Amino acid sequence: MDTKLIVSNPSIMMGKPVIAGTRIPVELILEKIAAGETIVQLLEEYPRLTEAGIRAALHFASQALRADVVYPIHEETP
């Protein structure tokens, strides 16, 4: 996986990881895929985006979640 496709720069999108050469945050890719959008739909919606960029975003997110950090999930009580 080409890790150069994901970059983070404090002067671009407040340092959020983005697809290189764009201002498209990894976070946005994850949200859109979670909402049911397909890779084809993302590519149509964002012409500068590539399939490799989308896959790099997914890979980046999976690696970020491998850290030894506990993410508590709180259920709301009525």
Secondary structure, DSSP 8 states (H G I E B T S, - for coil): --GGGEE--TTSGGG--EETTS--BHHHHHHHHHTT--HHHHHHH-TT--HHHHHHHHHHHHHHTTSS----------
